[in-house]
Every structure is written in C-alpha cells, then in structure tokens.
C-alpha cells in the first residue's frame, strides 16, 4: 500500500497564478503525510466488521508536527472516529 504525501507550494510564479502572488497562511502545513496503520486491530462498534485505520501527520514550516488517527469501518456502514 502506498503512502499519500501532499506538499504545499510556498511560492509560485506570477504567470502560474494569474499575475497575483500565491499567499500561504502562516498556520498552513507544508507537508501532509498519510500512513496506513497496519497494527490496528479492532471492530466497528456499529456492525462488528473489522475496522481500518490511517494516521495523518501534518508538518508546519517551523518544524512543528501534529498527528491524528482516523478509524473507519471496513464495510460501508459509515462509522468513523478520529483520535
């Protein structure tokens, strides 16, 4: 399974943004990485099917990081939880 990595653009040429420079919020992450949590073993409290989990790590320009874990039902019953 591949990881998803999203990088923010900190600068852009005026031509790429229509003569206006790109503005980035000071609190916007510069790197967002999503990892599958392979050692997560639980079941959905709604339907009992095995649950799946992924961890999202946000890295900011000052080096600070923030992470959260999203747990979802492996079937489409709609249950999810963020920790």
CORTA-V366882 format. One line per field, one symbol per residue. phi: phi as a letter, one per 40 degrees, with the letter a starting at -180 (. if undefined). psi: psi as a letter, one per 40 degrees, with the letter a starting at -180 (. if undefined). burial: # if it has 9 or more other C-alpha atoms within 8 Angstrom, else .. Layout:
phi=???
psi=???
burial=???
//
This chain:
phi=.ccbbbbcccaacdccbggbccbbccccccabbbbcccbcbabcccbgcdcbbabbbbbbdcgcbababbbbccbccgcaabb
psi=hiihhhhihdiiidddefehihhhidehiehhhhhihdfhhiihedeeihiiiihhhhhideeiihiihhhiieifeehihh.
burial=...........#.#..#...##......#########.....##....############.......#######....#....
//
